Amino acid sequence: MTGAGTLERPPLVSISLVSASALAYEILLMRLFSIIQWHHFAYMIISLALLGYGASGTFIALARPWLLAHYPLAYRINLALFGLSAIACYLAAQQVPLNAEEILWDWHQPLYLLAVYLLLALPFLFAATAVALTLTRYRQAIARVYAADLLGAGLGSLGIILLLFAVFPGTVLKLLGALGLLASLVAARELQGRRARGQVATLLAALLLLALPVAWLAPQPSPYKELSQILRIGGTRVIEERSSPLGVISVLESARVPLRHAPGLSLHSSAPLPEQLGLFTDAGGMTAINHNPQGQALAYLDDLTTALPYYLADPQRVLVLGAGAGADVQQALNHGVTQIDAVELNPQLIELVRQDHGDWAGNLYDHPAVRVHRGEARGFVRHSRATYDLIQIALLDAFGASSSGLHALNESYLYTVEALQDYLARVAPGGYLAISRWIKLPPRDTLKLVASAVAALKASGITTPGERLALIRGWQTSTLLVKNGVFTSDELARLQDFCRTRAFDTAWYPGMPADAANRVNIFEQPYFYQAAAALTGAEGAAFMDRYKFDITPATDDRPYFFHFFKWEALPEILALRGQGGLPLLEAGYLVLVATLLQAVILSAVLILLPLLVLRGRREWQATSVRSVQVVVYFFAIGLAFLFVEIAFIQKFILFLHHPLYAVAIVLTAFLLFAGAGSAWTARRDAHPRLARYATVGAVSGIALFGLLYLLLLDPVFAALLHLPVVLRILVSIALIAPLAFFMGMPFPLGLARVATERPALVPWAWGINGCASVLSAVLATLLAIQFGFSAVIIAALLLYALAALSLH
Amino acid sequence: MSNPARLISLIMGATCLCAGAAAYADDPFAAARQDMIREIEADVKRTSLQLDKEVLDPRVMQALATVPRHALVPESLQDVAYRNRPLPIGHGQTISQPYIVAIMTDLLKVAPDSKVLEVGTGSGYQAAILAELVEQVYTIEIIEALGTRARGHLEALGYENITVRIGDGYYGWEEQAPFDGIVVTAAASHIPPPLIEQLKNGGRMIVPVGSRFMVQQLVLVKKDSQGKVTTRQILPVRFVPLTGEH
């Protein structure tokens, strides 16, 4: 039966379609579950659901003869099932009463979690089965099938990001479901021509999916998310929603009870709060647009720790990074600043404040003193040649997210040592860089910020960083000032006065007596003062070492500012579980570790199962290629491919200065050029002997470009930084092309070899590769947190070398 | 159960009987409540460094041993009502972990003649505990369904010294101000300054910070006899971030 298939054309169009939908579905689920749950749980759920790829290999390995005998039908059914289950499984998963917050209180919760990711694994299982079945069936055309798979995935990753700008996630879900069914229809044409049965039913099902009311598919946020909570209050309603890949923004109006969003407000404040519209991102992270139609000064903004720099000097040129709903811009206007540059990443947010609610906000963003810039903070500063009397970085993340370690896994280039150096280079002599953070108990990010500022100042040649730093805190927020110069006694007197009148504490200023610390908002010990004194002094390194959270500065290579977890503290914290010590855990990192452990166990089962069940069969008897070689080869290249992809996405974020552009461009370019690389091997995979050398050649190419980029990417980026964005995108694509081209080769070359010598193992090899990809994404982050992204690339190159050796 | 433990529980059971309002002679939850008390006592001991004491005020512990927590949770959760953990009570709200309620109440240092304000009634459990200890409790709930339910439950339990109001707690309860103690359990982006105004000189306010299921810290606001305001930030667990001497 397989013999006849070798002459037929594989169904390349439907393969591309299903691969595009499956990759798009993966990114979409991440969006949907970030709205329903919290980001880190979304990450865990989707990572594990992707094991559906690995499971497809196991499934086909076990049911190969039957599936191959009924290939056209089995293929089409899997495509259709992908389309249907993409929607059905998501809806079913929404019904599971998973409450991530309760996971360590309630033993049902881990079971619910398991149910959710088993459900979500199904669509991936169907999509991957379709692809793997085709690879198994058309084993003379492996390279072309794999190329179609990669090309489809590349288009899917680009398509979903564009689509998420255009429509809401619920609508995207419908489209992807229908696309799965469309793939099945196309497959019928490709494989059976007009005679294929069930086409009408498939078409009707697709139309039915498209007709589903969007309200059914809209994600229902957990009742414990901020937006759900506030909507319980009578008179509140969402008046507007905007969706983009950066998140769904909901605008909330509260008719009866005023919103009063003023985090960090002084306990002594008597200033009235204006009416507000609430802004929520993915049903959390509340900020507010102030009602200020006359554009008056809003006094409450002067009762926040962030107002400090305006009381020490009279800044005239101010840069607000992360302008959001505009409170920090208004604060500058309060003080008569005449030149304010406001940078905001999310264009929809700017639009809401400027246009939709422009009158409400008193046309804040059209004020003659204000220039709003759409873009990423770091990129703006790097491209700017202006200098400022004050650069203000306010509280960009919500307290809830910050305090539960939600951001631990997020790369952030905003607070790295290099970033602080970039900012300081734009601060005029005598001016300040002001950064505010939430206060956590025990202190974490404020201290990491101080350590980072000290490192940045030292890197700029300042030997006494303590003279240029001042730190104040309320009970809820802290503000760190880094001055371009030494603080004067006049400034310090004003600082103390500012704190005294607002019930804030001074935590550090040059020459601060120890007994001036910890006076109004009292901790068990003067933690902030102790830390600042140590970090600015000679024993900073020892202090960081001794501290039970990781407060060593983040760098561009290890951009994990929000990672505070230290293994040493784990036993102590776990012992406090019953008393509610879990917030100390900084859950993000442990979620990552938990994901890895689960993925390792499940992968081992999926990989070993066919081996145990089928090893007696004749076609599973080892020939020139041993099973262990297959495992090592496909595991290594599975790990390595994503290592490289993930690490380079990070490297290019710093060049393209926009996380979204970087992800979309790097991912798409990698997949498309890898697809081209795979297609290029098509002509060679007929000659297995040549294939061996081709693998070595491909790995040499990867190693060459990998090492070259490791050494040269930073200087090249630095030299080309000032190019316009379109040219930087083209440069990025040109840089990715050759590396990705070579990276597309090892998989089809290896699989072609397996297909020739041990055809029964083809689906198994695919499954191994699928499992490795899941592990890879998680491992890459763990490695990057510990050792940095350069180390991830080196690890990938070593894995490629191992692969080449294993099958040589 | 060991003999001394049984003895204690007998004595405590007797206390419950005498406590009146909320006690039942044949209370099927009495044993569970005693277990909860023991757990809280153990937790307090472990956290003595942070709390600055080995045991909580016996009156507070007695209140916890008296209030029928099971009567304030949804029926389906009654058999786990006395576990030392927060429980969901619907409307996206929770009934707090008993240990946290215990230390919050203790930190308030109320007297029998105190007048206490609570912002965020929720299940009504905290109000009931306070009602066992003070003369009058005023409590405000913003979510109507929740406030109505809590009022019904508290009335059924016979608490006559609790007044439940449904509305916005930001401006406190002007007519009854000032208060000896204020508990702010409703999430707020900041501590409302009007509530600080309504705190008596020498009064204390307690604000738990964190999420519904995990309290990260307790903020204790103190107003001294001169009206000067300070806060203390308390970790409800024994954890010192620095190791060794500094």
Interface residues (C-beta under 8 A of the other chain):
Chain A: N99 E101 E102 W105 P223 Y224 S228 Q229 R232 I233 G234 R256 V257 P258 R260 H261 A262 P263 G264 L265 S266 L267 H268 S269 S270 M286 G400 S403 S404 I439 K440 L441 P442 P443 W475 Q476 A503 R519 V520 N521 I522 F523 E524 Q525 Y527 Q530 A534 F543 R546 Y547 K548 F549 E572 I573 L576 G578 Q579 G580 G581 L582 P583 L584
Chain B: E39 D43 R46 T47 Q50 N84 R85 P86 P88 H91 G92 Q97 Y99 I100 I142 I143 E144 L146 D168 Y170 A187 A188 S189 H190 I191 P192 P193 I196 V209 G210 S211 R212 F213 M214 V215 Q216 Q217 V219 V221 V229 T230 T231 R232 Q233 I234 L235 P236 V237 R238 F239 V240 P241 L242 T243 G244 H246
